[in-house]
Amino acid sequence: MYRGKTVGVVLPAYNEAAHIAGVIESLPAYVDRVYAIDDCSTDETFDVISAYAAESDQPVVTVDGTTGEASQRRVRSDGHGGAATQIIPVQHTVNRGAGATLKTGYMLSARDGMDATVTIDADGQMDPDQMSRLLDPLVEGRAGFAKGNRLADASTASGMPPFRLLGNGLLTLLMKPASGYWGLRDPQNGYTAISLDALESIDIEAIPDDHDYPNDQLTRLSAAGVTVADVPMPAIYGEEESTIQFTDFVRQTSATILAAFLWRLHRLVRGGQSHLPALYTAGVVGVLAGVVLAGLVALAGLLPGRLADSWSGAATLLGAGGLALGFALRSDWRNDAGVVRE
């Protein structure tokens, strides 16, 4: 337990046989349960997990790749809140993706009633000693969800490769209006903690199965009125190779962010705040119409006598659209969904 609260750790793993043992051994002693989830690895990852689980005599959980149903090969007494950390080995029968692995862990932790659920990667790039900093905002009631923030300042971002730094900076800008968390940074950070109340307030099964899951999850937390704590943490990168396919990631994440933004606008309309969606729509339509008109004038040209009027019309549309977007962004920013800076 941590400060009187039970803690479950979701440890997703895919081909991490070389690193997962070190992560398990370095977890704080106050962790009650570790849901070590092998996403159908092709190496010995699950053998390593099973070896640690055998020491505490835990049942093996298997998740069917088609139905998503979990089954246990052996059952023992609960031990909820016990002094010894319990390693719960979980295995997907097919590779389902990072988001699906997270969902499996979340559902098992919620089923067991863990007061707080932490997610930490199995590649050793997240410092377990920082876990208490994620748990404190939850235990103290200041937030329902806490996440690491590698973009807090130059010192925390110094270990991040330039390409990743640029990508995370861009995703931060896009996720502000998509989620409503305007004070949020580093939305892709997978080192998180969520309270049981916050976990039960969102539709876990609706979270995407792939690496775009953080963007969808944040939007769902915002819609549920959950306050987020941004906890500065240093970026740690070793020689591990990412399993993310860049092209697929860009396509999926872009679609997820757009869908999250449109879903959020729909909820604003239902909540009686239709002025924001109206301003956003007017702004986007105005800017796009101005760009299209300017492109037609530049590419095809119009009659000489109409050329000046056409350019003027394009400029007017662009200006009106930009103004509407500005009003929308400012109004939205003033209604921040709730971010606590640690």
C-alpha positions in Angstrom: 0.0 0.0 0.0 1.0 3.6 -0.6 -0.2 6.1 2.1 -3.2 3.8 2.8 -4.1 3.2 -0.8 -3.7 -0.1 -2.7 -1.6 0.2 -5.9 -1.7 -2.0 -9.0 0.9 -1.7 -11.7 0.2 -2.5 -15.3 3.4 -3.7 -17.0 2.8 -4.2 -20.8 5.5 -6.1 -22.5 6.3 -7.2 -26.1 9.6 -8.9 -26.7 11.2 -7.4 -23.5 12.8 -10.6 -22.1 16.1 -8.7 -21.8 14.6 -5.8 -19.7 11.5 -6.8 -17.9 13.2 -8.6 -15.0 15.1 -5.5 -14.1 11.8 -3.5 -14.1 10.0 -6.0 -11.9 12.9 -6.1 -9.4 13.1 -2.3 -9.2 9.4 -1.7 -8.5 8.7 -0.1 -5.1 7.8 -2.4 -2.2 4.5 -0.6 -1.7 3.1 -2.0 -4.9 0.4 -4.5 -4.1 0.0 -6.2 -7.5 1.8 -6.2 -10.8 -0.2 -7.2 -13.9 2.7 -8.3 -16.1 1.1 -8.6 -19.6 2.8 -10.4 -22.4 1.3 -9.3 -25.7 2.1 -12.6 -27.5 5.9 -12.0 -27.6 8.1 -14.1 -29.9 10.9 -14.2 -27.3 11.1 -15.5 -23.7 9.2 -12.6 -22.1 6.4 -14.7 -20.7 8.8 -17.2 -19.3 10.5 -14.5 -17.4 7.2 -13.2 -16.1 6.0 -16.7 -15.1 9.2 -17.3 -13.2 8.6 -14.3 -11.0 5.0 -15.2 -10.6 5.8 -18.7 -9.5 7.7 -17.4 -6.5 4.4 -15.9 -5.1 2.2 -18.7 -6.3 0.0 -16.6 -8.6 -2.6 -17.8 -11.1 -1.8 -17.5 -14.8 -4.3 -15.3 -16.7 -4.8 -15.9 -20.4 -6.7 -13.4 -22.6 -8.3 -14.8 -25.7 -7.3 -12.9 -28.9 -10.7 -13.2 -30.5 -13.2 -12.7 -27.6 -10.9 -10.7 -25.2 -12.1 -12.9 -22.4 -9.7 -13.7 -19.5 -9.4 -17.1 -17.9 -7.2 -18.4 -15.1 -5.5 -21.7 -14.9 -5.3 -21.6 -11.1 -6.9 -19.6 -8.4 -5.6 -18.7 -4.9 -6.9 -16.5 -2.1 -7.2 -12.7 -2.8 -4.5 -11.3 -0.6 -5.7 -7.7 -1.4 -3.5 -5.2 0.2 -1.0 -7.7 1.4 2.6 -6.9 2.3 4.2 -8.9 -0.5 4.0 -7.7 -4.1 2.0 -10.1 -6.2 3.0 -10.7 -9.8 0.0 -11.6 -11.9 1.2 -13.1 -15.2 -1.1 -12.4 -18.1 -0.7 -13.6 -21.7 -2.5 -12.5 -24.9 -3.0 -15.4 -27.3 -2.4 -13.0 -30.2 -0.5 -9.7 -30.5 -3.2 -7.0 -29.9 -1.2 -3.8 -29.5 -0.2 -1.3 -26.8 -3.6 0.1 -26.2 -5.2 -3.4 -26.0 -2.6 -4.4 -23.4 -3.3 -1.3 -21.4 -7.0 -2.1 -21.4 -6.4 -5.7 -20.2 -4.4 -4.4 -17.3 -7.0 -1.6 -16.5 -9.9 -4.1 -16.5 -8.0 -6.6 -14.2 -7.0 -3.8 -11.8 -10.5 -2.4 -11.7 -11.9 -5.9 -11.1 -9.5 -6.2 -8.1 -10.5 -2.8 -6.8 -7.0 -1.3 -6.8 -7.3 2.3 -5.4 -4.7 3.5 -7.9 -3.4 1.9 -11.1 0.1 2.8 -12.5 1.2 2.1 -16.1 4.9 1.6 -16.6 6.8 0.2 -19.7 8.9 -2.9 -19.5 11.8 -1.5 -21.5 13.5 0.2 -18.5 13.0 3.8 -19.8 10.8 4.8 -16.9 12.2 5.3 -13.4 10.2 3.4 -10.8 11.5 5.7 -8.1 9.4 8.4 -9.6 6.2 6.5 -9.1 5.3 8.1 -5.8 5.3 11.5 -7.5 2.5 10.2 -9.8 0.6 8.7 -6.9 0.7 11.8 -4.6 -1.8 13.9 -6.5 -4.3 11.0 -6.5 -3.8 10.1 -2.8 -4.2 13.8 -1.9 -7.3 14.2 -4.0 -5.9 16.9 -6.3 -6.3 14.9 -9.5 -7.8 11.6 -10.8 -5.1 11.0 -13.4 -1.4 11.8 -13.3 1.2 11.5 -16.1 4.8 12.1 -16.6 5.8 15.3 -18.5 9.2 15.2 -20.3 8.5 18.6 -21.9 8.3 20.6 -18.6 11.6 22.4 -19.2 14.9 22.1 -20.9 16.4 19.8 -18.2 13.6 17.2 -18.4 13.6 17.2 -22.2 17.4 17.1 -22.6 17.5 13.3 -23.0 14.9 13.2 -25.7 16.2 12.7 -29.3 15.4 15.8 -31.5 13.0 14.0 -33.8 10.9 12.7 -30.8 11.1 16.1 -29.2 9.6 17.7 -32.3 6.9 15.0 -32.6 5.9 15.3 -29.0 5.8 19.1 -29.2 3.5 18.9 -32.2 1.2 16.4 -30.5 1.1 18.6 -27.4 -0.2 21.5 -29.6 -2.8 19.3 -31.3 -4.1 17.6 -28.1 -4.8 20.9 -26.3 -8.0 21.6 -28.3 -8.7 18.0 -28.9 -8.8 17.1 -25.2 -9.7 20.4 -23.6 -6.6 20.1 -21.3 -5.0 23.3 -22.4 -2.3 23.2 -19.7 -1.2 19.7 -20.7 2.1 18.7 -22.2 3.7 15.5 -23.5 0.3 13.7 -24.1 2.1 10.5 -25.4 3.8 9.8 -22.1 2.9 6.3 -21.0 4.1 6.6 -17.4 0.7 7.3 -15.7 -1.4 6.7 -12.6 -5.2 6.7 -12.4 -7.6 6.5 -9.5 -10.2 3.8 -9.3 -13.0 6.5 -9.6 -11.4 8.0 -12.7 -10.9 4.5 -14.2 -14.5 3.6 -13.7 -15.7 6.9 -15.2 -14.5 6.1 -18.7 -15.3 3.4 -21.2 -12.1 1.3 -21.0 -13.1 -1.1 -23.8 -13.6 1.8 -26.2 -9.9 2.9 -26.0 -8.0 2.2 -29.2 -5.8 -0.9 -29.4 -2.7 0.7 -30.8 -0.2 3.4 -29.8 -2.7 6.2 -30.4 -4.6 5.2 -27.2 -3.2 8.1 -25.0 -5.0 10.7 -27.2 -8.3 8.9 -27.0 -8.0 8.3 -23.2 -7.2 11.9 -22.4 -10.3 13.1 -24.3 -12.5 10.6 -22.4 -11.0 11.7 -19.1 -11.7 15.3 -20.0 -15.3 14.5 -20.9 -15.7 12.7 -17.5 -14.4 15.9 -15.7 -11.2 14.3 -14.4 -8.4 16.6 -13.3 -5.0 15.7 -14.7 -1.7 16.2 -12.9 1.4 16.9 -15.1 4.4 15.6 -13.3 7.9 16.7 -14.7 10.1 13.8 -15.3 13.4 13.4 -17.2 13.4 11.7 -20.6 15.3 8.4 -20.5 16.3 6.7 -23.7 18.6 3.7 -24.0 19.5 1.5 -27.0 16.0 -0.1 -27.2 14.4 0.0 -30.6 10.8 1.3 -30.8 8.1 -1.1 -32.1 6.1 1.8 -33.5 5.7 1.9 -37.3 6.0 5.6 -38.0 3.7 5.8 -41.0 0.9 3.8 -39.3 1.4 5.8 -36.1 1.0 9.2 -37.9 -2.1 7.9 -39.7 -3.8 6.4 -36.7 -2.9 9.1 -34.3 -4.0 11.9 -36.7 -7.4 10.1 -37.2 -7.7 9.5 -33.4 -7.0 13.2 -32.5 -9.5 14.4 -35.2 -12.1 12.0 -34.0 -11.5 13.0 -30.4 -11.8 16.7 -31.3 -15.1 16.2 -33.1 -16.4 14.0 -30.3 -15.6 16.7 -27.8 -17.4 19.3 -29.9 -20.4 17.1 -30.1 -20.4 16.8 -26.3 -20.1 20.6 -26.0 -23.2 21.0 -28.1 -25.1 18.5 -26.0 -23.9 20.4 -22.9 -25.3 23.7 -24.0 -22.0 25.2 -25.2 -22.8 25.3 -28.9 -21.0 28.7 -29.4 -17.6 27.0 -29.3 -18.4 24.4 -32.1 -20.0 27.2 -34.1 -16.9 29.3 -33.9 -14.6 26.4 -34.7 -16.7 25.4 -37.7 -16.9 29.0 -39.0 -13.2 29.4 -38.5 -12.2 26.2 -40.3 -14.7 26.8 -43.2 -13.5 30.4 -43.6 -9.8 29.5 -43.7 -10.3 26.6 -46.0 -12.5 28.6 -48.4 -9.9 31.5 -48.4 -7.1 29.1 -49.2 -9.1 27.4 -52.0 -10.0 30.7 -53.5 -6.5 32.0 -53.3 -5.2 28.8 -54.9 -7.7 29.1 -57.8 -6.7 32.7 -58.4 -3.0 31.9 -58.3 -3.2 28.7 -60.5 -5.9 29.6 -63.1 -6.2 33.3 -62.9 -9.4 35.3 -63.5 -10.3 38.1 -65.8 -7.9 41.0 -65.3 -10.7 43.3 -64.1 -11.8 40.8 -61.4 -8.3 39.8 -60.2 -8.1 42.4 -57.4 -11.6 41.6 -56.2 -10.7 37.9 -56.1 -7.6 38.3 -54.0 -9.5 40.7 -51.7 -12.2 38.0 -51.3 -9.7 35.4 -50.4 -8.0 37.7 -47.9 -11.4 38.5 -46.4 -12.3 34.8 -46.0 -8.9 34.0 -44.5 -9.1 36.9 -42.1 -12.7 36.1 -41.0 -11.9 32.5 -40.5 -8.7 33.2 -38.6 -10.6 35.6 -36.3 -13.3 33.0 -35.6 -10.7 30.4 -34.8 -8.9 32.9 -32.6 -12.1 33.6 -30.6 -12.8 29.8 -30.4 -9.3 29.0 -29.1 -9.3 31.8 -26.6 -12.8 30.9 -25.3 -11.8 27.2 -25.1 -8.5 28.0 -23.4 -10.4 29.9 -20.7 -12.5 26.8 -20.0 -9.5 24.5 -19.4 -10.7 21.0 -18.4 -8.3 21.0 -15.5 -4.6 20.5 -15.3 -2.5 20.6 -12.1 1.2 21.4 -12.6 3.3 19.6 -10.0 
